[in-house]
Amino acid sequence: MAPLTAFRRDTPVTVLTAAAAFGLLLGWATYGLHGSTPLLDRATNSSSTWIIWTAAAGALIRDRQLAVWGGALMMLATCCGYYAASALGGTFGSGGLETAAVWSVAGLIGGPLLGWAGWTVRRARGDARAVAGAVITTVVLGEGLWLGLGLHYWGEAVVFLTVGVLLTALVTVYLARTGARRYWLCPMLAPVGGLVFYLAEKTVLNGLLGSV
């Protein structure tokens, strides 16, 4: 009975439905928490929040392909939940549809990557685990750089960079304790990835959002 139950819980329909449902709730919650407190406002008005939860979802899914598809679906559902809440809250406004489209495309690109990264850190073998760990922590470090260098919100930037460093350390320790090969690649690649993420956000994403 136990193997049968586990199998049913891991069916593609169940996994993808759960990913979509959680994404909708995450998007709705991040919109609803805007303005509640300064800390929550910054944490919920952040791409890192969506991305980290997507990686966590990928780590919970047993099948790699499902983790990738689940990551894509979850990020798309998160965008839908957020902008549906925005529309019902009367803040969608002019250009909202174009902005939602930009974030949805970004989610469809980043979601599979983060789903894969979460799965890989927990379940894969070889050097890919350390690389995947760096992918996850990169987004927090990159957003910290964007907040500081791009927006000049240095107080929030310090918080994000500190969290990114701590997250990198925790992932590295986890990789080392679970026998990952070349686990030290994670802290070496994370700052490089953070800089790449910042440059991508500055040149590509910000350019697209500024044009809608």
Secondary structure, DSSP 8 states (H G I E B T S, - for coil): -HHHHHHHHTSHHHHHHHHHHHHHHHHHHHHHTTTSSHHHHHHHS-HHHHHHHHHHHHHH-SSHHHHHHHHHHHHHHHHHHHHHHHHHTT---TTHHHHHHHHHHHHHHHHHHHHHHHHHHHH--STHHHHHHHHHHHHHHHHHHIIIIIT--HHHHHHHHHHHHHHHHHHHHHHHHTT-TTTTHHHHHHHHHHHHHHHHIIIIIHHHHHT-
